[in-house]
Amino acid sequence: MPMVEHQGRAKAGVALRAGFSVIVCIIFLIPVFWMLSTAFKPRLEILSIPPKVFFEPSLEGFVSLFTVRSTLTETQMVEYANRKDLTWIDKFALDRGVAIVGPSQYVNRVKNSIIIAGISTILAVIMGLFTAYAFSRFKVKGEGDLLFFILSTRMLPAVVVTIPIFLMYRQLGLYDTHIGMIILYTAFNLSFSVWLLKGFIDEIPKEYEEAALVDGYSRWQAFIKYVLPQSLSGIAATTVFCFIFAWNEYAFSLMLTSDKARTAPPSIPAVLGTAGIEWAAIAAGALLFLIPVVIVTFALRKYLLRGVTFGAIRK
């Protein structure tokens, strides 16, 4: 009987923890659900009080996001409606009294985000991996001071250093350029990458490399054969966190770009329509902007959980 009671309590505890986890997940997903619903709401449904949970979905927000529109007079609407080259998007806009005059800059902004965030993340992880390996395996003079100096680059808020960087970039010709933003994001992510990867490499026994060196391997061959495979979980975790920072970064992109290298975060909230703020377009843009982060996280999920818990459990 005591054994049965113990098993019953254990099952009840598991069920309680599972229920609590589900409730927490639902709470965290409420903003995502609200963003999803807002992206498909018509304008009048978005501004209704109290907010409506059930509504007829509409693509108005996505059309507003990807196009630039102009308000039509009644005469212009009649002339525009008689055209035979109208697409379904044109007819959709015409029903709302506007005409599509061209594509928006959203696609270009997302493309800039992919280029800048992707390249800066790759550079930060590669350089951070080699730097962390050097600090972990070799005796570096002033190691503590150097590591603190590297970490100190992340201590100041972005707003504090934006103006000096802006002035420097204007002098160097890096303002509103992809290379300038890639360098900046790489520099800010590098400190995080070094500290995180050093912790992972410290957990890998040095005996593996020493045995490889005795067998005739070079230091580079030992690194590739033994250290790198065991560091994949840490590299995956570092990649996800660095990519999320570069993908979501707002202040630098707002202050240091204007057109050519402007990324999506400062562009999405600035979506304006013919009658004010396009909340549906903003929600649609944020929803589409969320997809690449989900894809990267999902692709690295195999290593991510092990990476964030690596070293927490010791034998």
C-alpha positions, 0 to 999 in steps of 0.5 A: 500500500505505501508503494501504491500511495507513493506512485499515486503521489508521483503521478499527481505531482507530474500531472500538476507540473504538466498542468502548470506548464501548460498554463504558463505556455498559454499565458506566454502565447496570448500576445502571439495569438492577439498579434495573429488575430489582429493581422487578420482583422478588418479595420473596424474590428480592430478598433471596436470596444470591447475587442472582438475575439470572433470575426470574419478574417480579412487580408486587409492588413497584409495588403496594406503591409506590402503595398503603397496606396492612394485615396480615390475620389468618386470620379477616380473610383469609377474610372479605376473600376472600369480598367480591365487590368485590375488584379484581385489585390487592386479590386480588394483595395478598390472596395476600400476606396483606395488604389495601389500605386506601388509596392512597399519597402517591407520586403527590402527591409526584411531582406536587409534584416536577413543579410545583416543578422545572418552574416553578423551572427555567423561572424560572431559565432566563428570568432567567438568560438576561436577566442573562447577556445584560446582562453580555455586552452592556453594561458593568456596573460591578463586573462581576467582583465581581457575577459572583463573588457570583452564583457564590458562592451555589453554593459552600456545601453545601445542608446548611450553609444549610438551618437558617438558611433553615428558620428564615427560612421558618418566620417568613415562612410559606414552610415546606412550601409550593410557592412557598417551594421554587420560590423556593429552587430558582430562587435556587440554579439562577440562578447556574449559569444565568447563568454557563452562558448568559453563555458562550453569548451571548459566543460570538454575534457582536455585529455581528448586533445592531449591524446590526439596530439600524442597520436600525431594530430596537429592542434587544428586537427584535434580541434576539428575532430574532438572539440568542435563536435562536442561544442555543437550544442553550445554553438547552436545555443549561441547562434540562436541567442546572437541571431535573436539579438541581431534580428530584433535590434531596434535602436542602432538600426533606427539611428544608423540607417535611413534607407539602404540598410534599414532593417524591419524592426524600426520600419514595422511600427512606422506603417501609416495608412491613408487614415492613420496607423495601420494596426492590421499591417503592423501586426501582419508585419510583426507576424511575418517577422517572427517566422525566421526566428522560429525557423532558426530555433526549430532547425537547431532544436536538436542541440538547443535544449542540451546547449542551454543545460550543458554543465548543469548536471554533473556525474 
